[in-house]
Amino acid sequence: MKMTKAKRNKLIYNIVTFALVIGAFLILQSMIANKTITRSLKGQLVPICCWIVMAVSLNLVIGISGELSLGHAGFMSVGAYTGAVVSGLLINVYDIQDATLRLVIAIIAGGLLAGLVGAIIGIPVLRLQGDYLAIVTLAFGEIIRNLVNVLYIGTGDGRLYMSFLNKKLPEGIVMLVDGAKGAVKIKPISTFTAGFILVLITLAVVLNLVNSRAGRAIKACRDNRIAAESMGVNVTKYKMMAFVTAAVLAGMAGALYGLNSSTVVPTQFTFNQSINVLVFVVLGGLGNVLGSVISATLLTVLPEVLRAFADYRMLVYAVVLILVMIFTNNPTIRSFVNRLIAPFKKQNKSGGDAQ
Amino acid sequence: MIFLDNLINGLSLGSIYAIIALGYTMVYGIAKMLNFAHGDIIMVGAYIAFCGLQYWGLPPIVAILAAMVVCTILGITIEGLAYRPLRQAASLAVLITAIGMSYLLQNTALMIWGANPKSFPRTFINSSILHIGGLSISSATIYTILANVVIMIALTLFTAKTKMGKAMRCVSEDRGAAELMGINVNRTISVTFAIGSALAAIAGVLLCSSYPILQPTTGSMPGIKAFTAAVFGGIGSIPGAMLGGVLLGVIEIFGKAYISTELGDAIVFAVLIVVLLVKPTGLLGKPVREKV
């Protein structure tokens, strides 16, 4: 069977993506073994994995599905809180000491609950389009943040206590989630290996989805909703598929992120955090999965390495967002750039499905 | 009595939302874009007025005028530099640019004025409290509601009677046809941004007169809520923005008073979602048919 050129390009793109991620993991592991890794970089490893998963999953919604979601941090917070509560529950009530088992169950639970929230949100939201969808996802992110601010969960006497709005819990129980103080007294159990596996799962899920029949349907809805609909594509179903998949992945990343530190506070998952991930996606290229991985890694490491840059981070991000958008979308500038690079480009070659 | 107090507070907050929402709704109606940076223009206006009053010793009216002038120039500049090159681009690209612009303004303000909250000085706007019966009404409340009514009437007359106002309505109806009729679309959009930004400056001063804490993020939450108000009332409609803003302000204050203080924002956003599900065109909006 002969492969078409487009298919071969896609295969090469996927192999390069996986090879880069696995290669980076092996190098970092050997650095950890040789103890040549710096302390600050070592502390950053799990967050980098989380942000890669966040960026790739948001890219699925923005780049592939073509809808701007501004509430991605909300799903992450659902995952982080669920992860913290489940992990606390497993150790306090069910007395499971195996950290790996707890981590796996917590991540799965985080993903499932975030996916459930994503589905509940998606049903009304995905009926809307464009700017409305953006503002409603933003609103949902804020609502989630508001709700966890008044959530109290604790364990005691072998059961789980939960209250909402007011702290009406019995005395002497162990608090897991304490309102505005966030999830407290988490035992950090996240590991770099777990993060790496989560990144691999994310890449496998997203790349497979993109290159499948469903992925083509999703892209068709993005490019022309009405045309796709008249060809018999169920637009709501496919948009929902992309949205919920992204929510599950974000929830898993959130659980990993939450279990990497001892506390999780609601202010970690504000609108700013959603914008942060949006910058990763835009800078890496809309629809380009490998680009998201690279930009998420670089933009997480850079502020740590360049202290001077850290102060101007958001300012630089803002300028980057504006310039990238103008340079990639203005017809005059685009044709100018195309003319500049035309002599160096023999034929129109595109890596994967970068836009 | 508490009920009336809350109602008046709600009307005052709602009037501020309404003035901000007017800026959103005009820009959305004419340029078909969500100007995310609008909320941050409010913040810039408030800071300019603050500097005028606190550092340069200007009289309040002059400080407000200065804020309006600066915001107008800022609005036109933003439109020309960032949004005009994207006139033909997909709405996703424009929206991301607008978000970038919002962050640019916030972080520039952070560089200039620092992160510490500044307390907005007292002016004639919030200097006295009126006692009517058992009610005590701050003068800021009265000025806010008055300003809202005046702006609303002026804008309605402007769009109905003047040549520029008619041009605006044409552009919002059909940009291509307006161009063919000899209307300068770019200039019309610039004027819309100018008016919206000048209103944002007034809203900024009024907002900080009622809630006198000023920091670089002051404008973002009221901005988002005002957009909610614009959608609530029907985006593109001037009376709709007024109605939506006032209703949203009243809902927010009542929600905070009778349901939960912490959940005030959540209630406002829940209203937005319900409205979009039940009546996506808003209270006074016209349904738009989708063309292939």
Interface residues (C-beta under 8 A of the other chain):
Chain A: I62 G66 L68 L70 P124 R127 L128 G130 D131 Y132 A134 I135 V136 L138 A139 F140 E142 I143 N146 L147 N149 V150 L165 I226 F271 I275 L278 V282 Y312 M314 L315 Y317 A318 V319 V320 L321 I322 M325 I326 T328 N329 N330 P331 T332 I333
Chain B: Y28 M33 L34 A82 P85 L86 Q88 A89 A90 S91 L92 A93 V94 L95 I96 T97 I99 G100 M101 S102 Y103 L104 Q106 N107 T108 M111 S220 I224 F227 T228 V231 S260 E262 L263 D265 A266 F269 A270 L272 I273 L276 L277 P280 E290 V292
